[in-house]
């Protein structure tokens, strides 16, 4: 979630200034990553990584001095990268929406007053983006934790929608630790 938030924020800031066909292509790729089911993204990412590793590994073996050239393979690193890219698409969409709604005159005023780009980001843009960054990071974290679909999804007689989730014994310690670090938690059940 941290990797997706940092890279997604940087990508959102970079894409905000873009126009034309390149921006349309990046927008389409972002929304495709959100709309396509997770299983399709997982299979396509697997195929892409295996294909990439099949190209890169022989190249490394050819140019590497000595006998033991490094070999890329599927593992924790590729899993983190693939999951981070999927979560990053959501972060980019959320942060870019906030950046688009920011008051541009404040950014221009900071430049007129002699602030460099880092000072403008730190003192003008970041305070306005904090809520979007928090929402994006929480969403990325929630998506990291929820790797399955609801076991039962139903509407109660009073019209309130409910979902029942099964947490596997492997996920229980991680979820327990995540909720233990939250000082206050309010779960709205729709009846109050």
C-alpha positions as CSV (number, residue, x, y, z in Angstrom):
1,X,0.0,0.0,0.0
2,X,2.9,2.4,0.8
3,X,4.6,1.6,-2.6
4,X,1.3,2.1,-4.5
5,X,0.6,5.4,-2.6
6,X,4.0,6.9,-3.3
7,X,4.3,5.9,-6.9
8,X,0.7,6.6,-7.6
9,X,1.0,10.1,-6.2
10,X,4.0,10.8,-8.3
11,X,2.3,9.4,-11.4
12,X,-0.9,11.5,-10.6
13,X,1.2,14.7,-10.4
14,X,3.0,13.9,-13.6
15,X,-0.2,13.0,-15.5
16,X,-2.0,16.1,-14.3
17,X,0.1,18.3,-16.5
18,X,-0.1,16.1,-19.5
19,X,-2.5,16.7,-22.4
20,X,-3.3,15.1,-25.7
21,X,-3.0,11.5,-26.9
22,X,-0.4,10.3,-24.4
23,X,-2.7,11.3,-21.5
24,X,-5.6,9.6,-23.1
25,X,-3.6,6.4,-23.4
26,X,-2.5,6.5,-19.8
27,X,-6.1,7.3,-18.7
28,X,-7.4,4.3,-20.7
29,X,-4.7,2.0,-19.1
30,X,-5.6,3.2,-15.6
31,X,-9.3,2.6,-16.0
32,X,-8.7,-0.7,-17.7
33,X,-6.7,-1.8,-14.6
34,X,-9.6,-0.9,-12.4
35,X,-12.4,-2.4,-14.5
36,X,-10.9,-5.7,-15.6
37,X,-11.5,-8.6,-13.1
38,X,-8.6,-9.4,-10.8
39,X,-8.1,-12.9,-12.3
40,X,-7.6,-11.5,-15.8
41,X,-5.1,-9.0,-14.5
42,X,-3.3,-11.8,-12.5
43,X,-3.0,-14.1,-15.5
44,X,-1.9,-11.4,-17.9
45,X,0.7,-10.1,-15.4
46,X,2.0,-13.7,-15.0
47,X,2.3,-14.1,-18.8
48,X,4.0,-10.7,-19.1
49,X,6.5,-11.4,-16.4
50,X,7.4,-14.8,-17.7
51,X,7.8,-13.4,-21.2
52,X,10.0,-10.6,-19.9
53,X,12.1,-12.9,-17.8
54,X,12.6,-15.2,-20.8
55,X,14.0,-12.2,-22.7
56,X,16.1,-10.6,-19.9
57,X,17.7,-13.8,-18.5
58,X,19.5,-14.9,-21.7
59,X,20.6,-11.3,-22.3
60,X,22.1,-11.1,-18.7
61,X,23.8,-14.5,-19.2
62,X,25.4,-13.2,-22.4
63,X,26.8,-10.0,-21.0
64,X,27.5,-11.0,-17.4
65,X,31.2,-11.5,-16.6
66,X,31.8,-14.9,-15.1
67,X,29.7,-18.0,-14.9
68,X,26.9,-17.1,-12.4
69,X,24.7,-14.4,-14.1
70,X,21.7,-13.3,-12.0
71,X,18.4,-14.9,-13.1
72,X,15.0,-13.2,-12.7
73,X,12.2,-15.5,-11.6
74,X,8.7,-15.3,-10.1
75,X,8.7,-14.7,-6.4
76,X,8.0,-12.2,-3.7
77,X,9.5,-9.3,-5.7
78,X,7.3,-9.9,-8.7
79,X,4.2,-10.4,-6.6
80,X,4.8,-7.0,-4.8
81,X,5.5,-5.3,-8.1
82,X,2.3,-6.7,-9.8
83,X,0.1,-6.0,-6.7
84,X,1.6,-2.5,-6.4
85,X,0.9,-1.7,-10.0
86,X,-2.8,-2.7,-9.7
87,X,-3.2,-0.7,-6.5
88,X,-1.3,2.2,-8.0
89,X,-4.0,2.7,-10.6
90,X,-6.6,3.4,-7.9
91,X,-4.3,5.8,-6.1
92,X,-3.6,7.7,-9.3
93,X,-7.3,8.1,-10.0
94,X,-8.1,9.4,-6.5
95,X,-5.1,11.7,-6.2
96,X,-5.5,13.1,-9.7
97,X,-9.1,14.0,-8.9
98,X,-8.0,15.9,-5.9
99,X,-5.1,17.7,-7.8
100,X,-7.5,18.7,-10.5
101,X,-9.8,20.4,-7.9
102,X,-7.0,22.3,-6.2
103,X,-6.8,26.1,-6.4
104,X,-4.2,26.8,-9.1
105,X,-3.9,30.4,-8.0
106,X,-2.2,29.3,-4.8
107,X,0.4,27.4,-6.7
108,X,1.0,30.4,-9.0
109,X,1.2,32.7,-6.0
110,X,3.9,30.5,-4.3
111,X,6.0,30.7,-7.5
112,X,5.5,34.5,-7.6
113,X,6.7,34.7,-4.0
114,X,9.9,32.9,-4.9
115,X,9.1,29.3,-3.7
116,X,10.9,26.5,-5.5
117,X,9.0,23.5,-6.7
118,X,9.7,21.5,-3.5
119,X,8.5,24.3,-1.2
120,X,5.4,24.7,-3.4
121,X,4.7,21.0,-3.1
122,X,5.4,20.9,0.7
123,X,3.6,24.0,1.8
124,X,0.9,24.5,-0.8
125,X,0.0,21.2,-2.6
126,X,0.6,18.6,0.1
127,X,-1.8,20.2,2.7
128,X,-4.5,20.2,0.0
129,X,-3.8,16.6,-1.0
130,X,-3.6,15.0,2.5
131,X,-7.2,13.8,2.5
132,X,-6.9,12.2,-0.9
133,X,-3.6,10.6,0.0
134,X,-5.1,9.2,3.2
135,X,-8.1,7.8,1.3
136,X,-6.0,6.4,-1.5
137,X,-3.6,4.7,0.9
138,X,-6.5,3.2,3.0
139,X,-8.1,1.9,-0.2
140,X,-4.8,0.4,-1.4
141,X,-4.4,-1.2,2.0
142,X,-7.9,-2.5,2.0
143,X,-7.4,-4.0,-1.4
144,X,-4.2,-5.6,-0.2
145,X,-6.1,-7.3,2.6
146,X,-9.2,-8.3,0.6
147,X,-8.1,-10.9,-1.8
148,X,-11.4,-12.8,-2.0
149,X,-15.0,-12.1,-2.8
150,X,-17.8,-12.1,-0.2
151,X,-19.0,-15.5,0.9
152,X,-22.6,-14.4,1.1
153,X,-24.0,-11.1,-0.1
154,X,-27.7,-10.3,0.6
155,X,-30.2,-7.5,1.2
156,X,-32.0,-7.5,4.5
157,X,-35.8,-7.0,4.7
158,X,-35.2,-3.4,5.6
159,X,-33.2,-2.8,2.4
160,X,-29.8,-2.8,4.0
161,X,-27.1,-4.6,2.0
162,X,-24.9,-7.0,4.0
163,X,-21.8,-9.1,3.0
164,X,-20.4,-12.0,5.0
165,X,-16.7,-12.6,4.5
166,X,-14.7,-15.7,5.5
167,X,-11.2,-15.0,6.8
168,X,-8.8,-17.9,6.3
169,X,-6.6,-18.9,9.3
170,X,-3.6,-17.6,7.3
171,X,-5.1,-14.1,7.1
172,X,-6.4,-13.9,10.6
173,X,-3.1,-12.8,12.4
174,X,-2.4,-10.1,9.8
175,X,-6.0,-8.7,10.1
176,X,-5.8,-8.9,13.9
177,X,-2.6,-6.9,13.9
178,X,-3.9,-4.3,11.5
179,X,-7.1,-3.7,13.6
180,X,-5.1,-3.7,16.8
181,X,-3.0,-0.7,15.6
182,X,-6.2,1.3,15.0
183,X,-7.0,3.4,18.0
184,X,-10.7,4.0,17.2
185,X,-12.8,2.1,14.7
186,X,-16.5,2.7,13.9
187,X,-18.2,0.2,11.6
188,X,-21.4,1.5,10.1
189,X,-23.9,-1.3,9.8
190,X,-26.6,0.7,8.1
191,X,-29.1,0.3,11.0
192,X,-28.2,3.5,12.9
